[in-house]
Amino acid sequence: MSKFKIMLLALIAVLTIGLLAACGSDSEEETDNSEEANASETEDGAEETSNEEETEASDELEGTVAIDGSGTVYPLMSRLAEEYMLNEQPNVSVEVGRAGSSAGFEKFLVEEGTDFNDASRPIKDEEKAKADELGMEVMEIKVALDGLTIVTNPENDWATELTAEQVQDIFLGNVTNWSEINSEWPDEEIQTYGPNENHGTYEFFYEEILEEQDLVEGIDLQQEYSTLVTLISEDVNGIGFFGFGYYDNNQDQVQAVGIDFGDGAVVPSLDTIGEEGPYADYTRPVFTYLNVDNAKEKPQVHDYAVYVAESINEFAGETGFAPIPDEEQQAILEEVQAIQ
């Protein structure tokens, strides 16, 4: 083979090797670029996922919300607390007590007291003064309407209707036997029952129904509403009073008395209870009071206050209360939302 051919073959081999090397380099570069792009996309995706998780985490609250006070309001607030913990903020513990309106204010109006106090009557002037003394800002939140209900034993088939004046006579002790109200009724001694002085229901009954006259001597006053239900259910001559919800949930044990305010007897119900309705004389608003300072300092307290304001009418009926007007609820919600 000539020297020229040998040189030509060597040159072709060198060019072939160079081309192959160049292709390999391009392929590696494309692979590297692809890997870099995939890594970048993975990082971006991870960052987006991380941001989403951070957003979700920022919406989750922790801590406790402490509530005490009215036994009458307890079923509504307890139901709201249950729903809130199950479906809104599972990491927040809402603790609801039922010491009574007055006893609850004693736990509320102290340093590091409860966050809310439920009350079946408005806050008193001396309680407002205590809040001022502590430098505490308190917000009144009207949550529902309750109908004070007079109840008797289910076997009592005579006193199914009473006038407002007859209710007064019974609980003032002006009459002591059923036959003194109506000669056809049993000549049996009337046994009276009610919640004790810790409860706003007692105060409402004393102030509004009895016009601040002392209750009959010997009346059996109890702390627990469940105890009252049991006592009346076991006493055919028993008659007592408490909020509509406790009657509504215990109709198998007690019966409601229709009250004649002058235009015929009215039985309390979600349709008759109202500040302008036929049961208005025995209707009262019920409240929860919020420590605004705690709501500003504890996100979970403010969040729960907003939830209460949003949800009160949704759960009022099922817990034995008539709802407040929609425009009132909206005004309350806006006031609570404005806390900063």
PAMIMI-696734 format. One line per field, with one value per residue (C-alpha): chain; residue number from 1; residue in one letter; y, z, x. Coordinates in steps of 0.001 Angstrom, whole numbers. Example, Ala and Ser with C-alpha at 12.3 -4.5 7.8 and 13.67 -1.06 7.14 Angstrom:
BEGIN
cadena	[A,A] $
num	[1,2] $
residuo	[A,S] $
c2	[-4500,-1060] $
c3	[7800,7140] $
c1	[12300,13670] $
***
This chain:
BEGIN
cadena	[A,A,A,A,A,A,A,A,A,A,A,A,A,A,A,A,A,A,A,A,A,A,A,A,A,A,A,A,A,A,A,A,A,A,A,A,A,A,A,A,A,A,A,A,A,A,A,A,A,A,A,A,A,A,A,A,A,A,A,A,A,A,A,A,A,A,A,A,A,A,A,A,A,A,A,A,A,A,A,A,A,A,A,A,A,A,A,A,A,A,A,A,A,A,A,A,A,A,A,A,A,A,A,A,A,A,A,A,A,A,A,A,A,A,A,A,A,A,A,A,A,A,A,A,A,A,A,A,A,A,A,A,A,A,A,A,A,A,A,A,A,A,A,A,A,A,A,A,A,A,A,A,A,A,A,A,A,A,A,A,A,A,A,A,A,A,A,A,A,A,A,A,A,A,A,A,A,A,A,A,A,A,A,A,A,A,A,A,A,A,A,A,A,A,A,A,A,A,A,A,A,A,A,A,A,A,A,A,A,A,A,A,A,A,A,A,A,A,A,A,A,A,A,A,A,A,A,A,A,A,A,A,A,A,A,A,A,A,A,A,A,A,A,A,A,A,A,A,A,A,A,A,A,A,A,A,A,A,A,A,A,A,A,A,A,A,A,A,A,A,A,A,A,A,A,A,A,A,A,A,A,A,A,A,A,A,A,A,A,A,A,A,A,A,A,A,A,A,A,A,A,A,A,A,A,A,A,A,A,A,A,A,A,A,A,A,A,A,A,A,A,A,A,A,A,A,A,A,A,A,A,A,A,A,A,A,A,A,A,A] $
num	[1,2,3,4,5,6,7,8,9,10,11,12,13,14,15,16,17,18,19,20,21,22,23,24,25,26,27,28,29,30,31,32,33,34,35,36,37,38,39,40,41,42,43,44,45,46,47,48,49,50,51,52,53,54,55,56,57,58,59,60,61,62,63,64,65,66,67,68,69,70,71,72,73,74,75,76,77,78,79,80,81,82,83,84,85,86,87,88,89,90,91,92,93,94,95,96,97,98,99,100,101,102,103,104,105,106,107,108,109,110,111,112,113,114,115,116,117,118,119,120,121,122,123,124,125,126,127,128,129,130,131,132,133,134,135,136,137,138,139,140,141,142,143,144,145,146,147,148,149,150,151,152,153,154,155,156,157,158,159,160,161,162,163,164,165,166,167,168,169,170,171,172,173,174,175,176,177,178,179,180,181,182,183,184,185,186,187,188,189,190,191,192,193,194,195,196,197,198,199,200,201,202,203,204,205,206,207,208,209,210,211,212,213,214,215,216,217,218,219,220,221,222,223,224,225,226,227,228,229,230,231,232,233,234,235,236,237,238,239,240,241,242,243,244,245,246,247,248,249,250,251,252,253,254,255,256,257,258,259,260,261,262,263,264,265,266,267,268,269,270,271,272,273,274,275,276,277,278,279,280,281,282,283,284,285,286,287,288,289,290,291,292,293,294,295,296,297,298,299,300,301,302,303,304,305,306,307,308,309,310,311,312,313,314,315,316,317,318,319,320,321,322,323,324,325,326,327,328,329,330,331,332,333,334,335,336,337,338,339,340] $
residuo	[M,S,K,F,K,I,M,L,L,A,L,I,A,V,L,T,I,G,L,L,A,A,C,G,S,D,S,E,E,E,T,D,N,S,E,E,A,N,A,S,E,T,E,D,G,A,E,E,T,S,N,E,E,E,T,E,A,S,D,E,L,E,G,T,V,A,I,D,G,S,G,T,V,Y,P,L,M,S,R,L,A,E,E,Y,M,L,N,E,Q,P,N,V,S,V,E,V,G,R,A,G,S,S,A,G,F,E,K,F,L,V,E,E,G,T,D,F,N,D,A,S,R,P,I,K,D,E,E,K,A,K,A,D,E,L,G,M,E,V,M,E,I,K,V,A,L,D,G,L,T,I,V,T,N,P,E,N,D,W,A,T,E,L,T,A,E,Q,V,Q,D,I,F,L,G,N,V,T,N,W,S,E,I,N,S,E,W,P,D,E,E,I,Q,T,Y,G,P,N,E,N,H,G,T,Y,E,F,F,Y,E,E,I,L,E,E,Q,D,L,V,E,G,I,D,L,Q,Q,E,Y,S,T,L,V,T,L,I,S,E,D,V,N,G,I,G,F,F,G,F,G,Y,Y,D,N,N,Q,D,Q,V,Q,A,V,G,I,D,F,G,D,G,A,V,V,P,S,L,D,T,I,G,E,E,G,P,Y,A,D,Y,T,R,P,V,F,T,Y,L,N,V,D,N,A,K,E,K,P,Q,V,H,D,Y,A,V,Y,V,A,E,S,I,N,E,F,A,G,E,T,G,F,A,P,I,P,D,E,E,Q,Q,A,I,L,E,E,V,Q,A,I,Q] $
c2	[0,3412,5894,8261,5709,5014,8719,9059,6175,7602,10990,9391,7490,10649,12508,9606,9525,13301,13113,10345,12261,15372,13422,11853,15250,16680,13708,14080,17809,17180,14578,16960,19742,17410,16299,19920,20832,17874,18799,22376,21242,18930,21775,24103,21429,20790,24524,24847,21854,23362,26706,24956,23051,26267,27967,25056,24981,28725,28138,25562,26862,25332,25998,26170,28290,28446,29037,28880,30359,29790,26307,27509,28581,25495,23219,25794,26647,23001,22122,24942,23835,20244,21292,23692,21075,18407,20424,23718,23540,20011,21161,23676,22439,24358,23669,24584,24665,25447,26963,29430,33009,34689,32039,32192,35945,35373,33117,35521,38824,37962,38062,35151,34267,32440,33655,33663,33761,32512,34314,33997,37603,40836,41724,43740,47212,45899,43308,46032,47989,44963,44689,48382,47898,45107,47163,44421,45112,42965,42410,41302,38777,38034,34386,33401,33859,31635,31118,30656,27514,26480,22681,20090,16345,14530,13056,16514,16763,19762,22642,22417,26149,28970,32734,34821,35969,32361,31573,34499,33310,29816,30924,33712,31311,33142,29730,26480,23875,23250,23508,27134,27984,25940,24101,21218,20610,18215,19377,18622,20779,22358,21520,24194,23791,25985,26707,28282,31778,30953,30940,33830,31990,32391,36111,36570,34783,36806,40168,39889,37292,37904,41612,41263,39649,36771,33225,31001,29628,26011,26067,23410,25224,23169,23789,21144,21371,17612,17253,19571,17499,14322,15828,17129,13900,12039,14474,14599,17836,19396,22586,24318,26667,26683,27426,26020,23825,21684,21110,20455,17764,16108,15990,12361,13460,16874,18829,22533,24680,27056,30641,33063,36620,38005,36681,32941,30356,30177,27118,27906,26698,27870,29517,31398,32436,35898,39433,40505,37196,35797,34463,37760,38275,35109,35547,36718,37112,34998,35940,35063,37670,37794,38961,41131,41366,37575,37571,39995,37950,34425,33675,30631,32728,35273,32516,30797,34088,34602,31031,31572,34778,33046,29894,30793,30785,27512,25645,27641,25647,22208,23171,24652,28343,30694,32412,36131,38259,37908,41597,41377,38356,40125,43185,40974,39106,42335,43611,40402,40272,43837,42861,43332] $
c3	[0,-912,1710,433,1097,4556,5417,3960,6077,9207,8550,8075,11373,13237,11831,12725,16317,16586,15335,17769,20637,19701,19592,22943,24437,23106,24475,27877,27847,26977,29732,32195,31123,31427,34886,35944,34634,36443,39618,39268,38710,41724,43857,42605,43299,46739,47416,46282,48440,51357,50856,50733,53910,55614,54573,55864,59089,59566,59463,62250,65802,69115,72766,74966,75270,78795,79242,82321,83567,82859,83080,80812,78044,78546,75998,73224,74001,74555,71146,69482,71194,70038,66439,66486,67792,65374,62171,62571,64841,66133,67963,70097,73314,74206,77829,78833,82445,83970,87401,86891,85620,88877,89871,86348,86527,89647,87579,84631,86410,87843,86642,84227,84415,81873,78274,78120,80664,79620,81301,81279,82436,81598,83380,86554,87302,90061,87648,85091,87838,88634,84972,84945,88102,86385,83220,81349,78158,78063,75027,75404,72753,72581,71543,71651,73170,75968,77297,81049,81433,84309,84570,86513,86939,83900,86130,87074,84877,86619,86570,82847,82489,84952,84804,85364,88670,89805,89106,91332,94080,94050,94208,96726,99026,98797,98140,99589,98322,94781,95954,96970,93282,92122,94458,91989,92201,94781,98363,98340,99314,96407,96295,94629,92926,91105,90395,93176,93483,91350,88267,86155,85792,89536,89261,86231,88002,91197,89443,86478,87385,91144,90880,93494,96129,98160,97003,99122,102242,101846,98057,96976,95093,93257,91507,88819,86363,85885,89600,89269,86398,88463,91566,89680,87699,91021,92741,91460,93404,92220,90160,89124,86642,84326,80738,77799,76656,79789,79363,75640,76227,79080,77858,78940,82568,82919,81188,80373,81820,79482,80817,80362,80132,79486,76031,76670,77679,75686,75802,75278,71986,69415,67619,70634,72358,71274,72529,70505,70477,72535,75154,75404,79137,79921,77132,77874,75859,76893,76422,76445,77592,75961,77517,74589,75874,75758,72247,71154,72774,71962,68306,69272,71553,68814,66261,68529,69201,65445,65068,67820,66206,62816,64081,66946,64878,63204,66520,68638,67737,68263,71786,72903,72034,69629,67279,67381,64329,61409,61410,65076,64389,61493,63627,66367,63841,62421,65917,66841,63540,64113,67273,66604] $
c1	[0,1351,2388,-348,-3144,-1830,-1898,-5397,-6740,-5137,-6740,-10187,-9793,-8870,-11896,-14224,-12968,-13436,-17015,-17886,-16341,-18321,-21620,-20871,-20136,-23419,-25318,-23710,-24419,-28062,-28260,-26670,-29012,-31997,-30907,-30387,-33847,-35420,-33581,-34776,-38365,-38097,-36779,-39546,-42159,-40732,-40726,-44361,-45344,-43451,-45222,-48605,-47804,-46689,-49965,-52018,-50019,-50537,-54317,-54158,-54401,-53439,-54149,-57232,-60367,-61806,-65559,-67766,-71019,-74680,-76133,-78935,-76548,-74362,-76137,-75709,-72086,-71210,-72669,-70737,-67520,-68011,-68594,-65639,-63196,-64404,-64614,-62757,-59712,-59009,-55868,-57782,-59414,-62592,-63487,-67063,-68253,-71656,-71094,-73953,-74003,-72965,-70434,-69053,-68511,-66412,-64120,-64152,-63481,-60063,-56475,-55923,-59604,-61739,-61919,-65733,-68544,-71975,-74857,-78636,-78939,-77079,-73870,-74482,-73144,-70899,-69487,-68791,-67035,-64890,-63882,-62937,-60911,-58981,-58560,-60419,-62341,-65475,-67709,-71326,-72390,-76110,-76348,-80045,-83510,-84749,-88259,-88504,-90614,-92871,-92918,-94906,-94997,-96495,-99219,-100429,-103528,-105076,-102561,-101875,-102587,-101924,-102202,-99064,-100635,-101195,-97522,-96598,-98959,-97435,-93803,-94445,-96270,-99612,-101185,-99895,-102395,-103613,-107228,-106630,-106199,-109158,-111540,-111742,-108008,-106454,-106236,-102511,-99550,-97682,-93967,-91825,-88444,-85943,-82262,-80223,-78772,-75711,-77903,-79095,-82405,-82981,-82207,-84461,-87306,-86810,-86431,-88803,-91433,-91698,-90832,-88057,-90252,-88810,-89461,-91681,-90053,-89009,-88547,-86055,-83256,-80647,-77333,-77831,-80732,-80680,-81410,-84415,-85780,-85459,-87080,-90114,-90468,-90778,-93167,-96761,-97288,-94047,-93783,-90570,-88947,-85930,-84963,-86933,-84047,-84106,-87832,-87456,-84836,-86772,-90366,-90581,-90060,-91730,-94492,-94705,-97485,-99289,-99181,-102070,-100734,-104214,-105067,-105297,-102712,-99476,-97231,-93526,-92074,-89554,-92486,-93894,-90628,-89543,-89083,-92113,-94027,-96927,-94476,-92586,-93247,-91264,-88690,-85164,-81960,-78979,-75344,-71728,-69217,-65789,-62523,-61417,-57845,-57550,-58999,-56270,-53498,-54681,-55532,-57612,-59848,-60553,-61110,-63614,-65411,-65808,-67074,-69664,-70900,-71145,-72866,-75239,-78413,-77457,-77402,-79879,-82986,-81485,-80357,-83694,-83324,-85045,-82558,-81860,-82802,-80376,-79497,-78488,-76319,-74591,-73856,-72381,-70225,-68815,-68008,-66182,-64289,-63061,-61129,-57399] $
***
